[in-house]
Amino acid sequence: MGKLDNGRSKGLALALLAATQFIVVLDASIVNVALPSIGRELSFSQGDLSWVVNAYTLTFGGFLLLGGRLADLLGRRRIFIAGLLLFGAASLAGGLSQSAGQLIAARAVQGLGAALISPAALSIVTTTFAEGAERNRALGVWGAVAGAGGAAGVLLGGVLTEFLGWEWVLLVNVPIALGAALLAPRLLMESRHEAASSFDLPGALSVTAGLALLVYGLVNTVDAGWGSAETIAILGGAVLLIALFLAIEARSREPLMPFSIFRLRTLSGANVVGLLVGMSLFSMFFFISLYLQQVLGYEPLEAGLAYLPLSALIILSAGGAAQLVTRVGFKPTLVTGMLLIAAGLLWFSQVSAPGGSYVGDVLFPSMIVAVGLGLAFVPVTIAAVTGTRPDEAGLASGLINTSQQVGGALGLAIAATVANSATADVFARGERNAAVALTEGFQDAFLVCAGFAALGALLAAVLISSRDSREHAEAAQRGDEAPAPAVAG
């Protein structure tokens, strides 16, 4: 396995990897500000708009485990480059879309490209930087740019939509992906795990199909109802496909997700919390963007600029989080971050209409969430790869990315269902002001997201090993490699 042996080489490699992850995360949110424009031009219904986001996050989340395994087997740099080329091609197709179906299909392929890029990039980081303080610093940079990607996506999306049109929120990826693919052979060393000889395509397909059905079933409940035969059939099919995935994994010689890795208590806990991070935050960006434009009447550029304080604070707090993890451990840092996210989302649940304002309804709660996100994203990533062997780098990287992306898709489906149902109820009561009806839906959605974050704080306190956290911090302070984490029990 290749190693970068000097600080400058490692720094350039980290810059390329973090910048690429920034684009991958950014693309989950860059379309948010453009959604009203996309809806008008391509004739989307309000309920179907969430699929512009979900098509990306579902294939991203569903294929991440396969992407991580392919990176371990075929070469991390090779898969990283292949993912960039696929991502760029799908972005081009999305920007040229002439119908809702074409755009959703392009976004799905874009997510597949991201599923190859992201675990390969994170596993290159974990195999390049030694576990302990060095990796904490590297993952602090990773966390800062990746965590800021969601907010920066909304800002960039606003600028591009305002001046060039919604198509450019996708077309902008094409030169970036090509440039990164050309730089990768010069800046990154190739590495792979030679022991395994196959990968689990049936497992990847079954889990992706199961998750897609699950999210579709949840979104569709607004029209079909929770107790309808249609909803029961769709959700039942999702459960069967996910059960099939588990059966395939139990029998496979080279499973996509070896269950033995979950004996690591800290890794398991980090992935559960990562799921809840995604469930709370993807929805937040979606509904803030709609509130700013549909209720406060912001133009796309204004909505994007409204995210500037959020982006800046995420970067600052993520940088501080890496130092906090080295000083006090990843567990207390993560619990604090999740509590701050919950508090900010609870404040967001008080958004108002008519008479709402950016300062009172958006700015202050977004600042609390931003600090919380920085303090949560870095330690959950560090905890999720702590103590893993080099041959598990792709799997561990794929798992934490999967948790966050699948959590984002599921959280958005649940929150959108809640919001759409509440809005429909308000209209049914005779309310004629659309802004009032939409806002009541947004309030309920933010409240649900606050619940996800609060549950994440509780589970971080219960599931993540305090001993692993403490020993990791002590080793990082000494400059040693951190010890392997304890198994569950």
Residue pairs with C-beta under 8 A, 6 or more apart in sequence:
1 127
1 189
1 191
1 192
1 390
2 189
2 190
2 191
3 128
3 189
4 10
4 13
4 128
4 189
9 187
10 128
10 129
10 138
12 187
13 124
13 128
13 187
13 188
13 189
14 125
14 128
14 129
14 138
14 141
14 142
16 180
16 183
16 184
16 187
16 188
17 121
17 122
17 124
17 125
17 142
17 188
18 141
18 142
18 144
18 145
18 146
19 145
19 180
20 80
20 84
20 117
20 121
20 180
21 117
21 118
21 121
21 122
21 142
21 145
21 146
21 149
22 145
22 146
22 148
22 149
22 152
23 149
23 173
23 176
23 177
23 180
24 60
24 87
24 114
24 117
24 118
24 149
25 146
25 147
25 149
25 150
25 153
26 149
26 150
26 152
26 153
26 156
27 56
27 91
27 110
27 114
27 153
27 173
28 53
28 56
28 57
28 60
28 149
28 150
28 153
28 282
28 405
28 408
29 53
29 149
29 150
29 151
29 153
29 154
29 157
29 282
29 285
29 286
30 153
30 154
30 156
30 157
30 160
30 169
31 38
31 52
31 53
31 56
31 107
31 157
31 166
31 169
31 170
32 53
32 153
32 154
32 157
32 285
32 286
32 289
32 290
33 154
33 157
33 158
33 161
33 169
33 289
33 293
33 300
33 303
33 304
34 157
34 160
34 161
34 166
34 169
34 300
35 49
35 52
35 289
35 290
36 290
36 293
36 294
36 300
37 161
37 165
37 166
37 300
38 44
38 49
38 52
38 103
38 166
39 45
39 46
39 49
41 166
42 97
42 98
42 99
42 100
42 103
43 100
44 52
44 100
46 420
47 219
47 222
47 223
47 416
47 420
48 100
50 219
50 286
50 412
50 413
50 416
51 104
51 219
52 103
52 104
52 107
53 282
53 286
53 412
54 215
54 219
54 409
54 412
54 413
55 104
55 105
55 107
55 108
55 111
56 107
56 108
56 110
56 111
56 114
57 111
57 282
57 405
57 406
57 408
57 409
57 412
58 108
58 111
58 208
58 211
58 212
58 215
58 406
58 409
59 108
59 109
59 110
59 111
59 112
59 115
59 208
60 111
60 112
60 114
60 115
60 118
60 401
60 405
61 111
61 115
61 211
61 401
61 402
61 404
61 405
61 406
61 408
61 409
62 115
62 204
62 207
62 208
62 209
62 211
62 212
62 402
62 406
63 111
63 112
63 115
63 116
63 204
63 208
64 115
64 118
64 119
64 398
64 399
64 401
64 402
64 405
65 119
65 203
65 204
65 207
65 256
65 257
65 395
65 398
65 399
65 402
66 115
66 199
66 200
66 201
66 203
66 204
66 256
66 398
67 79
67 83
67 115
67 116
67 117
67 118
67 119
67 120
67 394
67 398
68 119
68 120
68 123
68 394
68 395
68 396
68 397
68 398
68 399
68 401
69 196
69 199
69 200
69 254
69 256
69 394
69 395
69 398
70 79
70 116
70 199
70 394
71 79
71 80
71 116
71 119
71 120
71 123
71 192
71 394
71 397
72 123
72 192
72 193
72 196
72 391
72 393
72 394
72 395
73 192
73 193
73 196
73 197
73 198
73 199
74 192
75 190
75 191
75 192
76 120
76 123
76 124
76 127
76 188
76 190
76 191
76 192
76 393
76 394
77 120
77 124
77 184
77 185
77 188
77 189
77 190
77 191
78 190
79 116
79 120
80 116
80 117
80 120
80 121
80 124
80 184
80 188
81 181
81 184
81 185
82 116
83 113
83 114
83 115
83 116
83 117
83 118
83 120
84 113
84 117
84 177
84 178
84 180
84 181
84 184
85 113
85 177
85 178
85 181
86 109
86 112
86 113
86 116
87 110
87 113
87 114
87 117
87 173
87 177
88 113
88 173
88 174
88 176
88 177
88 178
88 181
89 109
89 113
90 106
90 107
90 109
90 110
90 112
90 113
91 106
91 110
91 170
91 171
91 172
91 173
91 174
91 177
92 170
92 171
92 174
93 102
93 105
93 106
93 109
94 102
94 103
94 106
94 107
94 110
94 170
95 167
95 168
95 170
95 171
95 174
96 167
97 103
97 106
97 167
106 170
110 170
110 173
118 397
118 401
119 394
119 397
119 398
119 401
120 394
120 397
121 397
122 142
122 381
122 385
122 393
122 397
122 400
122 401
123 393
123 394
123 396
123 397
124 188
124 191
125 135
125 138
125 139
125 142
126 135
126 385
126 388
126 393
126 396
126 397
127 191
127 390
127 393
128 138
128 189
129 135
129 137
129 138
129 139
130 481
131 386
131 387
131 481
131 482
132 472
132 475
132 476
132 479
132 480
132 481
132 482
133 326
133 476
133 477
133 479
135 382
135 385
136 322
136 325
136 326
136 382
136 476
137 322
139 322
139 378
139 381
139 382
139 385
140 318
140 319
140 321
140 322
140 323
140 325
140 378
141 319
141 322
142 378
142 381
143 318
143 321
143 322
143 374
143 377
143 378
143 381
144 314
144 315
144 318
144 319
144 374
144 378
145 315
146 377
147 314
147 315
147 318
147 373
147 374
147 377
147 378
148 311
148 314
148 315
148 318
150 281
150 282
150 285
151 285
151 307
151 310
151 311
151 314
151 370
152 307
152 311
153 285
154 285
154 288
154 289
154 303
154 304
154 307
155 304
155 305
155 307
155 308
155 311
156 169
156 172
156 304
157 169
157 300
157 304
158 299
158 300
158 301
158 302
158 303
158 304
158 305
158 307
159 301
159 304
160 166
160 168
160 169
160 172
161 168
161 169
161 300
161 301
161 304
162 299
162 300
162 301
162 304
163 301
193 390
193 391
193 393
193 394
195 391
196 254
197 254
198 253
198 254
199 254
199 256
200 248
200 249
200 252
200 254
200 255
200 256
202 248
203 245
203 248
203 249
203 252
203 255
203 256
203 257
204 256
206 241
206 242
206 244
206 245
206 248
207 241
207 242
207 245
207 256
209 241
210 238
210 239
210 240
210 241
210 242
210 244
210 245
211 238
211 242
211 406
211 409
211 410
213 234
213 235
213 237
213 238
213 241
214 235
214 238
214 242
214 410
214 413
215 409
215 410
215 413
216 234
217 231
217 234
217 235
217 238
218 235
218 410
218 413
218 414
218 417
219 413
219 416
219 417
220 230
220 231
220 234
221 231
221 417
221 421
222 416
222 417
222 420
222 421
222 424
224 230
224 231
225 231
248 255
249 255
249 256
249 257
249 258
249 259
250 259
257 395
257 399
258 395
261 267
261 388
261 392
261 395
261 396
261 399
262 268
262 488
263 487
263 488
264 387
264 388
264 485
264 486
264 487
264 488
265 463
265 464
265 465
265 468
265 485
265 486
265 487
265 488
265 489
266 383
266 386
266 387
266 464
266 465
266 468
266 469
266 485
266 486
267 383
267 384
267 385
267 386
267 387
267 388
267 396
267 399
267 485
268 463
268 488
269 383
269 459
269 460
269 462
269 463
269 464
269 465
270 380
270 381
270 383
270 384
270 400
270 464
271 384
271 399
271 400
271 402
271 403
272 403
272 459
272 463
273 334
273 338
273 376
273 380
273 456
273 459
273 460
273 463
273 464
274 380
274 384
274 400
274 403
274 404
274 407
275 403
275 404
275 406
275 407
275 410
276 338
276 407
276 452
276 453
276 455
276 456
276 459
277 338
277 341
277 373
277 376
277 377
277 380
277 404
277 407
277 453
277 456
278 403
278 404
278 405
278 406
278 407
278 408
278 409
278 410
278 411
279 407
279 408
279 410
279 411
279 414
279 449
279 452
280 341
280 342
280 345
280 411
280 449
280 450
280 452
280 453
280 456
281 341
281 369
281 373
281 408
281 411
281 449
282 407
282 408
282 409
282 411
282 412
283 408
283 411
283 412
283 414
283 415
283 416
283 445
283 448
283 449
284 345
284 348
284 369
284 446
284 449
286 412
286 415
286 416
287 415
287 419
287 442
287 445
287 446
288 348
288 362
288 366
289 303
290 438
290 442
291 351
291 356
291 361
291 362
291 438
291 439
291 442
292 298
292 302
292 303
292 306
292 358
292 362
293 299
293 300
293 303
294 434
294 435
294 438
295 351
295 353
295 356
295 435
295 438
295 439
295 442
296 356
296 357
296 358
296 361
298 306
306 358
306 362
306 363
307 366
309 363
309 366
309 367
309 370
310 366
310 367
310 369
310 370
311 370
312 370
313 367
313 370
313 371
313 374
314 370
314 373
314 374
315 374
316 374
317 370
317 371
317 372
317 373
317 374
317 375
318 373
318 374
318 375
318 377
318 378
319 374
320 374
320 375
321 333
321 337
321 374
321 375
321 377
321 378
321 379
322 378
324 333
324 375
324 379
325 333
325 378
325 379
325 382
325 472
325 473
325 476
326 473
326 476
326 477
327 473
327 477
328 473
329 466
329 469
329 470
329 472
329 473
330 379
330 380
330 382
330 383
330 386
330 464
330 469
330 472
330 473
331 379
331 383
331 460
331 461
331 464
331 465
331 466
331 468
331 469
332 469
333 375
333 378
333 379
334 375
334 376
334 379
334 380
334 383
334 460
334 464
335 457
335 460
335 461
336 372
336 375
337 371
337 372
337 373
337 374
337 375
337 376
337 377
337 379
338 372
338 376
338 453
338 454
338 456
338 457
338 460
339 372
339 453
339 454
339 457
340 368
340 369
340 371
340 372
340 375
340 376
341 368
341 369
341 372
341 373
341 376
341 453
341 456
342 372
342 450
342 451
342 453
342 454
342 456
342 457
343 368
343 372
343 450
344 365
344 366
344 367
344 368
344 369
344 370
344 372
345 365
345 369
345 446
345 447
345 449
345 450
345 453
346 446
346 447
346 450
347 364
347 365
347 368
348 361
348 362
348 365
348 366
348 369
348 446
348 449
348 450
349 443
349 444
349 446
349 447
349 450
350 361
350 443
351 361
351 362
351 439
351 442
351 443
351 446
352 360
352 361
352 439
353 433
353 435
353 436
353 438
353 439
354 433
354 435
354 436
356 439
372 453
376 456
380 400
380 460
381 400
382 472
383 464
383 468
383 469
384 396
384 399
384 400
384 403
385 393
385 396
385 397
385 400
386 468
386 472
386 482
386 485
387 468
387 482
387 483
387 484
387 485
388 395
388 396
411 449
411 452
414 448
415 445
415 448
415 449
416 445
418 441
418 444
418 445
418 448
419 441
419 442
419 444
419 445
420 441
421 441
422 440
422 441
422 443
422 444
422 445
423 437
423 438
423 440
423 441
426 436
426 437
426 440
426 441
427 437
431 437
465 485
465 486
467 486
468 485
468 486
471 482
471 483
472 482
472 483
475 481
475 482
475 483
476 482
